[in-house]
């Protein structure tokens, strides 16, 4: 029971922290300060799959994470402010058949899906503070990676609304 309460409190603190960060950015924007700088670029770094259930891809190699809105422990980018963002990801496997299926998710909604052995995909999304964007590997599929960083996930704020 105590562990459940602690987890609940921890989740509430994290949520309030995200809201506070969003309010600070909006306050700075209203005060005429420069637009916030939000961008990240990450890579997988190791083969993932096959796994028996749909899995959020946790890109562990961080090239940049300006404003720290990408969480490498969860694989999720969380929008700090309302705006239009651009996301792109690459996909690669070495198994010679189209057995990689990746889905770009916004909260619980599928934005786009890929099915292939390699590719580069992107989308422009309007996000509200707290919206989550992540890549999901579908069940029983695989993506290959090594030190060459074939599988990447990137995003940045185009402009605020």
N, C-alpha and C positions, 0 to 999 in steps of 0.2 A: 504494500500500500504506500509506504514512504517513497519507494523508488518511483512509483507512478506519479506521486505528487511532485517529486523533485524534477522529473522529466517534464511535467506540465509547466512548472515554474520556469524551467530552463527555456522551453519553447516560447513562453510568454515574454521572457526577457529578450530573447533573440528577435521576436516580432516587434517589440517596442523599440529596440535598438535600430532596426531597419526603418521603422516609421520616423524615428528621430533624425536619422541620417537624411531621409527624403525631405523632411521639413527644413533642415538646415540648408540643403541645396536649394530648395524653393525660396527660402528667405534670402539667400545670397543673390539669387536671380532677381528677385523683386527689388533688392537694394542696388541693382544695377551692376553687380559684379559680373565677371566673365562667365560664360556658359560652363557648366561642369564638364570635366574631362572623364569620360567613361569608356574604357576599352579593355579587351582581354584577348590573348592568343595563347592557346594551350595545345598540347599533343598527348596522345595516349601513351606511347613509349613501350608498350608490350602487347602481345596478342591477347584478345579477349574473346572468349567463347570456345566452343558452344556451351551455352548455359540453358537449363531446362525452362526458364521463365524470362519474360521481357525484363531487361536490365538497363538502368540508367548508366551511360558510359561516364566513367570517372577519369577524365583527362588529368594526369598527374604532373606532366611536365609543363611548367609555367614559363612562358616566354615573357609575357607582360600581363599585369592585372591592375591596371590603373583604376584607383578608387575601390579596389578589393570587392567587386561585386560577383566575381566568379568564385565558387567554393570547390576546391579540388577534392575535398572529403566527400561531397555529395554529387559533384558533377553538374551543379546547377548554377546558372547565372540568375541573379535576382535584380530586377530593375529598381533603382533607387528613386527615380523620378519619372513623371509622365513625359513620354517622348516617342520619337520614331527611331528605331534601332535597325542596324543591318547585322545579320548573322550569316555565317558561312561555315561549312564543314567539308572535310575531305574524307573519302572512304577508300580502303584498299584491302584486298586479300590476295594471297598467292596460290590459292587452291585451284585456279583454272576454270572455275565454274561460278556462276552467279549465285553465290550462297550468302552474301552479305545483305542484310536488310537493316537500314538505319532510318529512324523516324525523328524529325525535329518536332519537339513538343513545346507548346505554350500552356502552362498550367496543366490541365488534363486534356487539352485539345491537340490533335495531330495537325500540324501545319503543312508538312510535306514528308514524303517517304521516298526512299531510294532502294533499288534492288539491282545489284550489279557486282562486278569485281573491283571497279575503281570509278572515281568521279569526284567532282567538285561542285557543291550545291550551295545556293544562297537564297535568302529571303529578307524582305523588309517588313518589320512588324511594328505596329503601334502598341506600346505597353503602358500600363499604369504602375504606380509604385507597388512593389511587392509581387508583381507578375514574375513567374519562373519560366526560364527557357532552358531546355536541355536536350540532349541527344539520347535516344533509346535504341538499344540493340534488341531486335526481336528474338524470341525464344529459338533455340537450336540453330542459331546463326553464328558467324564468326567474322571478326575483323583482325587483320594481321598488322603488327607494328614492331619496330625495333628502333635502333638508334637513329634511323633515317627519318623518323617522324612522318610516316605516311598518313596517319589518321589525326586530323587536327580539328579544332573547334575555335572559331573567332567571332567576336562581336564588338560593336561600338555604337555609341549614340550618334545619330545623324544630326538631330535637332530636338529641342524641347518643345512642348506644346503648352 
